[in-house]
């Protein structure tokens, strides 16, 4: 009976040590991912700013295009509703 209990405790101790090693490895991996996540967050915010800038540039280009179209129509055709 004592032998069985000693084996059970020994197995339990080995299991706890193995689980501790797994948790330690997971913690180290998690800490390593922190730097990666900060870099990814910086890249995502940079892409977001670039997306906003591209949308502004696109809208300005469309406004400029329509201004040019109206100017050409006004000078060539003399649209009456424009002064």
Number of C-alpha atoms within 10 A of each C-alpha: 5 7 8 9 10 11 11 12 12 12 12 12 12 12 12 12 12 12 12 12 12 12 12 12 12 12 12 11 11 12 11 11 12 11 11 12 11 11 11 12 12 12 12 12 11 11 12 12 12 12 12 11 11 12 12 12 12 12 11 11 12 12 12 12 12 11 12 12 11 14 15 12 13 15 9 9 9 12 12 7 6 9 6
